[in-house]
Amino acid sequence: MLFRNREYRKLAWLSSIPLDAQYAKESQLFGFGEYLVRKYQEASSSIRQKSLKERWRSSYQAIFLSSLTVLLNIPIFGFMRAQAKEKALDMGGLMVILQGFLFI
């Protein structure tokens, strides 16, 4: 994932400038240190905001799908309970159905 998009490449480039011997002398001589730090902070802030937004989006999807699964399983478990209460479903059949839910 690193270096796939423009922001990551820019961040890597900004962090490599002070470490490269060729550019480090010039940046120190002309006082580019604060400018580079500010640009690095802007780039990392942009990346952080985008990744946070993506994480929230995927979290909402997971919560929605988990809730949907629970809501769809409630009538099935209610039916199994009613069948077990009426003795139409014995303990072995109930365990087979429950194990089927666990391995789906």
N, C-alpha and C positions, 0 to 999 in steps of 0.2 A: 504494500500500500504506500510505503514511503517513496517519494519521488514520482508518483504517478501523475500528479497534477501540478499546475503552475505554482500554486502557493507553497507546496512542499519543496519544490526545486528552488524557489526564491529563498525560503528559509535556510536551506542547506547552503546556498551560495553566500547569504549574508553571514552565516556562522563560520564559513571557511575563510572569509577575507582577513580577519585579524590573525588567523593562524598560519596563513600562507606568508612565507618570508618575503616574497616579491611585493605583496600588497601591504604587509604589516608596517613596513617602514614608511611608505607613503601615507597611509592612513594616520599614523602617529605624527608625522611631520606636518601634515595639513590639518590635523585636528578633526578627522572624520569619525572619531570614536563615538561621540554622542549621537551623531547622525545615524551611524550603523546600529547602535543600540535601539534608537527610536524606531527605525525601520524594521528591525527584528521583532520588537514588541508588537508593532502593528500587524506584521505578517502572522505571528504566532497567535495573536488575539483573534484574527480573522479565521484561522484554522480551528481554534478552540470553539468559537461560536458555531461554525458549520458542523463540527463533529458533535457538539452538544445537541444541536437541532436534529441531526440524524439519529443520535441515540434515543432522544425522546420519541421520535417517529417510530422507530423500531420497538420501543417499549410499549407504546400505545397499541401497535399491531399485536404484540404478544399478549397484552392484557385483554384485548378484544377477542382474540381467538381462544384464549383460555376460558373466558367468560362464556363464550358461545358453546364450547365443549361442555362446560358444567350445566348450562341451561338445557342442552340437548340430552344430557344423560339423566336429568331429573325424572322425566316421564318413564324412561326405561327402568330405572331403579324402583320407581313407584309401582310399575307393572310387576316387576320381579317380587316386590314385597307383598303385593296383593296375591300373587300366585302362590307364594310360600305360605301365606296366612290361610289360604283356602286348601292347603295341602295338595295343590296341583303340581307343585314343584318341590321335590325333595332336596335335602341338603347337598347331595352329590351334583344334581343339576344346577343348583345355585352356585356351587363352587366352580363348575365348568364355565358358566356364564361370566362370573366375576374374573376368572383367569383369562377368559377371552378379552375382556376389557383391559386387563393389565398389559397384554401383549400386542394390542393394536397400535 
